[in-house]
Amino acid sequence: MDAHELYSFLRDPQLLELIELNKISNNIFDIVKLGENQNSSMLAWCMNPNEGHAQGDALIRDFLESAYAASEGCTYDNKKFFAEWTPGRIRTTSFGAAFVTRELSIKVDDGTANGRLDLFLVDPQNKILIAIENKVKASLNSAQLEKYVVAVRSQLYSRKIFSDYHLAFIVLDKDLESYTEEQLDALGKRWTLMDYQWLELSANRARHNLTRGNQAAQMLAAYCQSVTNWEDPARKEISEIMADLVISHPAVIECLRKLSGTAMDRWVSSTLEGHEGELTLFLAQHKVVCQKLISIKGVSSLLPKLKKAMPLLSVDCIEEGGYWFSIKPPSAQGIEREDHWAIYVDMYRLNKISTTTAQKFNVKLVWVKGAFDPSTCSEAELRNYFESEFKGLKKRATSDKRRLMLAEHVTPTEAIAVAAETIGRLEQGLKEYLKAP
């Protein structure tokens, strides 16, 4: 980085705009990062209809409807549960009597060891008992899950008071997207597996409450926003500005990355000299802004490479977040509902195993059943048509969203190559299908 590059960065109007926008951030979760226990406590608060988030029992409905969609193929208790609790019944039932308990103690390994389940959702009015295991930055273990099933059934469900309750077992894992098909299959069919994306519905609802002047929804909206891919318009504007700055000033961002590793107790007399010294002071004075720019560098810097690999893609066919890209074939726009994405490729960084020098990505094909426009095509016919190209696409056909792993733990260059090749196959297949008589 030379002095001209630094001063160009510091004079960039978008940098000044970014600094001002960050001053008005009202999301406490931008500052406080939650661990597994804290996330479970927040979820318990969100799902309690009697708390002050102004949502009542709406989050329980969101949770149950998403669990229903994710429960295809489940056996035993979950199969029975969702045969009774269909989306129609969920949407038209009041869950005002429900409550959530935290970390209920149970005995595992034939009573020789202690265990704790993260959450229990209990509704004495509707006779519902749901065991919820919440994972954050920890891997699921099939043996552990089976121990919990045995313990819950023997120590809780066997009690006479719960004998006529509907019982279900649900796992929440923020990083469920990173699991391969083999890993998911190894976990069995007894538990319903979900990520945190069901909270997007709650975030949108909370934002509508805020626009109507109901400030009670602020905390809930902020939490949902922090654990999902959902972005409100203000945060999306910040993300877009940061992406532009990273692409426009790569040398400065790289220098920021290097300087951020030098703590103040390691400064020497020459640390603040020259233009790097000026950037060091800027980093110290605007640490939050600089850390955000550094953190998104890995994904945003790939955008030019992505566009180079797929030059025919319009801006409408690419969406990006802090650690992911979604790309759809141009012809998909002719078969999907307005403001929906029906077929696309997800390319996302695996934060658990990525480092600043070696990023790792997974690439998945995503098929959203409800996003197809039935007036332009038959979703079922199109799924059958693409089954020969993408083996396994027909599995879980009743689920609204099907994710098919294309590549895992690959470098950014490899991920872009897989995404480009897949988009090419999808585009060719769509053109052939749409012109067929």
C-alpha positions in Angstrom: 0.0 0.0 0.0 1.4 3.4 -1.0 0.4 6.8 0.3 -1.8 7.6 -2.7 -3.8 4.4 -2.1 -4.3 5.2 1.5 -5.5 8.8 0.9 -7.8 7.7 -1.8 -9.4 5.3 0.7 -9.7 7.9 3.4 -11.3 10.4 1.0 -13.7 7.9 -0.4 -17.3 9.2 0.3 -18.5 5.7 0.9 -16.0 5.3 3.8 -17.4 8.5 5.4 -21.0 7.1 4.8 -20.0 3.8 6.4 -18.6 5.5 9.5 -21.8 7.5 10.0 -24.1 4.5 9.4 -22.2 2.5 12.0 -22.7 5.2 14.6 -26.5 4.6 14.5 -26.3 0.9 14.8 -28.8 -0.3 17.4 -28.1 -4.0 17.3 -26.4 -5.1 20.5 -25.5 -8.4 18.9 -23.0 -6.5 16.7 -21.0 -6.1 19.9 -21.9 -9.1 22.0 -21.3 -12.5 20.4 -23.4 -15.3 22.0 -22.2 -18.8 22.8 -24.3 -21.9 22.9 -25.8 -21.3 26.3 -26.5 -17.7 25.6 -28.2 -18.6 22.3 -30.4 -21.1 24.0 -31.4 -18.5 26.6 -32.3 -16.1 23.8 -34.3 -18.8 22.0 -36.2 -19.5 25.2 -37.0 -15.8 25.6 -38.1 -15.6 21.9 -40.3 -18.6 22.1 -42.0 -17.6 25.3 -45.4 -16.1 24.4 -45.6 -14.1 27.6 -42.3 -12.2 27.2 -42.1 -8.6 26.1 -41.1 -9.0 22.5 -44.6 -8.2 21.3 -44.9 -11.4 19.2 -47.0 -13.5 21.4 -47.0 -17.2 20.3 -46.1 -16.3 16.6 -42.6 -17.6 17.0 -43.8 -21.0 18.2 -45.9 -21.2 15.0 -42.9 -20.3 12.9 -40.8 -22.9 14.7 -43.4 -25.7 14.3 -44.2 -24.9 10.7 -40.5 -25.0 9.8 -40.1 -28.2 11.8 -42.9 -29.8 9.8 -41.2 -28.9 6.5 -37.9 -30.4 7.8 -39.5 -33.6 9.2 -39.9 -35.6 6.0 -38.7 -39.1 6.5 -38.6 -38.9 10.3 -39.7 -41.9 12.2 -41.1 -42.9 15.6 -42.2 -39.9 17.7 -41.7 -37.2 15.1 -43.7 -39.1 12.5 -46.6 -39.3 14.9 -46.2 -35.7 16.0 -46.4 -34.1 12.6 -49.1 -36.4 11.4 -51.2 -34.7 14.1 -49.7 -31.2 13.9 -50.0 -30.2 10.2 -49.3 -26.6 9.0 -53.1 -25.9 8.9 -53.6 -26.9 12.5 -50.4 -25.1 13.6 -51.5 -21.9 11.9 -55.0 -21.9 13.5 -54.1 -23.0 17.0 -53.3 -20.7 20.0 -50.1 -21.6 21.9 -50.6 -18.9 24.5 -50.2 -21.5 27.4 -46.8 -22.8 26.2 -43.6 -22.2 28.0 -39.9 -23.1 27.5 -37.6 -24.6 30.1 -33.8 -24.4 30.0 -31.2 -27.2 30.5 -33.4 -29.8 32.1 -31.2 -32.3 33.9 -31.4 -35.9 32.7 -29.6 -39.2 33.4 -27.8 -40.9 30.5 -25.8 -44.1 30.1 -28.3 -46.1 32.2 -28.2 -43.5 34.9 -24.5 -43.5 35.4 -23.9 -40.0 34.0 -25.6 -36.6 34.0 -26.8 -34.8 30.9 -28.7 -31.6 30.0 -31.0 -30.9 27.2 -30.8 -27.3 26.1 -34.6 -26.5 25.7 -38.0 -28.0 26.3 -41.1 -26.6 24.7 -44.1 -27.5 26.8 -47.8 -26.7 26.1 -50.2 -28.2 28.7 -53.2 -26.9 26.8 -52.4 -28.5 23.5 -50.5 -31.5 25.0 -47.2 -30.8 23.4 -43.7 -31.8 24.6 -40.7 -31.0 22.4 -37.1 -31.7 23.3 -34.8 -29.3 21.6 -31.0 -29.7 21.3 -29.3 -26.5 20.3 -25.8 -26.6 18.8 -23.6 -23.6 18.2 -20.0 -24.2 16.9 -20.2 -27.9 18.0 -20.8 -31.0 15.9 -23.8 -33.2 16.3 -23.3 -36.7 17.6 -25.7 -39.5 16.8 -24.8 -41.4 19.9 -25.5 -38.4 22.1 -28.8 -37.8 20.4 -29.9 -41.4 21.0 -29.0 -41.2 24.6 -31.2 -38.1 25.0 -34.1 -39.9 23.3 -33.9 -42.8 25.7 -33.5 -40.5 28.7 -36.5 -38.3 27.8 -38.8 -41.2 27.1 -37.9 -43.1 30.3 -37.5 -40.2 32.8 -40.1 -37.6 31.5 -42.5 -39.0 28.9 -43.1 -42.1 31.0 -44.7 -40.0 33.7 -48.5 -40.3 33.9 -49.0 -36.5 33.5 -47.3 -36.6 30.1 -48.8 -39.9 28.9 -51.2 -38.3 26.4 -48.8 -35.6 25.1 -47.5 -35.4 21.6 -43.7 -35.9 21.8 -41.1 -34.6 19.3 -37.3 -34.3 19.1 -35.7 -31.4 17.3 -32.1 -30.3 16.7 -31.2 -26.7 16.0 -27.8 -26.2 14.4 -26.8 -22.8 13.1 -24.2 -24.5 10.8 -26.5 -27.3 9.5 -25.7 -26.1 5.9 -22.1 -27.3 6.3 -23.2 -31.0 6.9 -22.8 -33.4 4.0 -25.5 -35.8 3.0 -23.5 -38.6 4.6 -23.3 -36.8 7.9 -27.0 -36.0 7.9 -27.9 -39.6 7.1 -25.6 -40.8 9.9 -27.7 -38.9 12.4 -30.7 -41.0 11.7 -34.4 -40.2 11.3 -35.4 -39.9 14.9 -34.7 -36.1 15.2 -35.9 -33.3 13.0 -32.8 -31.3 11.9 -33.2 -27.5 11.5 -30.9 -24.4 11.1 -31.8 -20.9 12.4 -33.4 -19.7 9.1 -36.9 -20.1 10.5 -36.2 -17.0 12.5 -36.2 -14.9 9.3 -40.0 -14.9 9.4 -39.9 -13.6 13.0 -37.4 -10.9 12.1 -39.5 -9.6 9.3 -42.6 -9.6 11.5 -40.7 -7.7 14.2 -39.5 -5.1 11.7 -43.1 -4.5 10.7 -43.9 -3.9 14.3 -41.0 -1.4 14.6 -42.3 0.5 11.6 -45.6 0.8 13.4 -43.9 2.3 16.4 -43.8 -0.8 18.6 -40.3 -0.7 20.0 -40.8 -3.8 22.1 -39.8 -5.9 19.0 -36.4 -4.3 18.7 -34.5 -6.9 20.8 -36.1 -9.9 19.0 -35.5 -8.4 15.5 -31.8 -7.8 16.5 -31.3 -11.3 17.7 -33.0 -13.0 14.7 -30.9 -10.8 12.4 -27.7 -11.8 14.1 -28.2 -15.6 13.7 -29.7 -15.7 10.2 -28.9 -14.5 6.7 -31.7 -12.0 7.0 -30.8 -8.3 6.6 -32.9 -5.3 7.1 -32.6 -2.5 4.5 -30.2 -0.4 6.6 -27.8 -3.3 7.3 -28.0 -4.3 3.6 -26.9 -0.8 2.7 -24.0 -1.1 5.0 -23.1 -4.5 3.5 -23.2 -3.1 0.0 -21.0 -0.1 0.9 -18.4 -2.4 2.6 -18.3 -4.7 -0.4 -17.7 -1.7 -2.7 -14.9 -0.4 -0.4 -13.2 -3.8 -0.3 -13.2 -4.2 -4.0 -12.1 -0.6 -4.7 -9.3 -0.5 -2.1 -7.8 -4.0 -1.9 -4.2 -2.9 -1.0 -5.5 -0.8 2.0 -7.8 -3.6 3.2 -4.9 -6.1 3.1 -2.7 -3.6 5.1 -5.5 -3.3 7.6 -5.6 -7.0 8.0 -1.8 -7.0 8.7 -1.9 -4.1 11.1 -4.9 -5.5 13.0 -2.7 -8.3 14.4 -0.4 -5.8 16.2 -1.5 -5.1 19.7 -0.8 -1.7 21.2 1.7 -3.2 23.7 3.9 -4.2 20.7 4.1 -0.7 19.3 7.5 0.8 18.8 8.7 4.3 18.1 8.3 3.8 14.3 4.8 2.2 14.5 3.0 5.6 13.9 5.4 6.9 11.3 4.6 7.3 7.6 1.4 6.4 5.9 1.2 3.0 7.6 1.4 4.8 10.9 -1.6 7.0 9.8 -3.6 3.9 8.9 -2.6 2.4 12.3 -4.2 5.4 14.0 -7.3 5.2 11.8 -7.6 1.5 12.7 -7.4 2.3 16.5 -10.0 5.2 16.2 -12.5 3.3 14.0 -11.9 -0.3 15.1 -15.5 -1.6 14.6 -15.6 -0.3 11.0 -12.2 -1.6 10.2 -12.9 -5.0 11.6 -16.0 -5.3 9.5 -14.1 -4.4 6.4 -11.5 -7.0 7.2 -14.0 -9.7 8.1 -15.9 -9.5 4.7 -12.7 -9.3 2.6 -12.6 -13.0 2.0 -16.0 -13.2 0.3 -16.4 -9.8 -1.3 -13.0 -9.9 -2.9 -14.3 -13.0 -4.8 -17.0 -11.1 -6.6 -14.8 -10.0 -9.6 -13.6 -13.5 -10.0 -17.2 -14.8 -9.9 -18.3 -12.4 -12.5 -15.3 -13.3 -14.7 -16.1 -17.0 -14.5 -19.8 -16.3 -15.4 -19.7 -13.1 -17.5 -23.2 -13.5 -18.8 -24.8 -13.3 -15.4 -26.7 -10.0 -14.7 -26.7 -8.4 -11.3 -30.2 -9.8 -10.7 -28.7 -13.3 -10.7 -26.2 -12.8 -7.9 -26.9 -12.1 -4.2 -24.2 -11.8 -1.6 -23.9 -11.7 2.2 -21.1 -11.5 4.7 -19.9 -15.0 4.0 -22.0 -16.4 1.1 -23.0 -16.0 -2.5 -26.2 -17.2 -4.2 -26.2 -17.5 -8.0 -29.0 -18.5 -10.3 -29.1 -19.3 -14.0 -30.7 -16.4 -16.1 -33.4 -18.6 -17.5 -34.7 -19.3 -13.9 -36.2 -15.9 -13.9 -38.8 -17.1 -16.4 -40.1 -19.9 -14.2 -40.2 -18.5 -10.7 -42.6 -16.4 -8.7 -42.0 -12.7 -8.4 -39.4 -11.9 -5.7 -38.5 -15.6 -5.3 -35.5 -17.8 -6.2 -36.5 -21.3 -7.4 -33.2 -22.8 -8.5 -29.8 -21.5 -7.4 -26.3 -22.4 -6.3 -25.2 -21.5 -2.8 -21.5 -20.9 -2.2 -20.6 -20.2 1.4 -17.6 -20.0 3.6 -17.2 -22.4 6.4 -16.2 -20.2 9.4 -15.4 -23.2 11.6 -12.5 -24.4 9.5 -11.5 -21.3 7.5 -8.5 -19.2 8.4 -7.4 -15.8 7.0 -4.9 -17.5 4.7 -6.9 -20.6 3.8 -10.6 -20.2 3.3 -12.8 -23.2 2.8 -16.2 -23.3 1.1 -19.1 -25.6 0.5 -21.2 -25.4 -2.7 -24.8 -26.6 -2.8 -27.6 -26.7 -5.3 -30.8 -25.3 -3.8 -34.2 -26.2 -5.1 -37.2 -24.3 -3.6 -40.5 -26.0 -4.4 -42.8 -23.2 -3.5 -40.9 -20.6 -5.6 -41.8 -22.1 -9.0 -44.5 -20.3 -10.9 -47.0 -23.1 -11.9 -48.3 -21.0 -14.8 -44.9 -21.4 -16.5 -43.7 -24.9 -15.6 -44.4 -28.0 -13.6 -42.0 -28.2 -10.7 -42.4 -32.0 -10.4 -41.6 -32.5 -14.2 -38.6 -30.2 -14.0 -37.3 -32.0 -11.0 -37.6 -35.3 -12.8 -35.9 -33.7 -15.8 -32.9 -32.6 -13.8 -32.6 -35.8 -11.7 -30.2 -37.3 -14.3 -27.9 -34.3 -14.0 -28.1 -34.0 -10.2 -28.5 -37.4 -8.5 -30.6 -37.3 -5.4 -32.6 -34.2 -6.4 -35.9 -36.2 -6.2 -35.2 -37.2 -2.6 -37.3 -35.3 0.0 -39.5 -34.1 -2.8 -42.3 -33.0 -0.4 -40.0 -30.6 1.5 -40.2 -27.0 0.3 -36.4 -26.7 0.1 -34.0 -29.3 -1.2 -30.2 -28.7 -0.8 -27.8 -30.9 -2.7 -24.1 -30.9 -1.9 -21.9 -30.2 -4.9 -18.5 -29.6 -3.3 -17.3 -29.4 0.3 -14.3 -27.9 2.0 -12.9 -26.5 -1.3 -10.8 -23.5 -2.0 -12.4 -20.3 -3.3 -11.1 -20.9 -6.8 -12.5 -24.5 -6.7 -15.8 -23.3 -5.4 -16.2 -20.7 -8.2 -15.3 -23.3 -10.8 -18.0 -25.7 -9.4 -20.6 -22.9 -9.2 -19.8 -21.8 -12.8 -20.0 -25.3 -14.2 -23.3 -26.0 -12.3 -24.9 -22.7 -13.5 -23.9 -23.7 -17.1 -25.6 -27.1 -16.8 -28.7 -25.5 -15.2 -29.0 -22.9 -17.9 -28.6 -25.4 -20.7 -31.1 -27.7 -19.1 -33.7 -25.0 -18.6 -33.4 -23.8 -22.2 -33.9 -27.3 -23.5 -36.8 -27.9 -21.2 -38.6 -24.6 -21.9 -38.4 -25.0 -25.7 -39.5 -28.6 -25.7 -43.1 -29.1 -27.0 
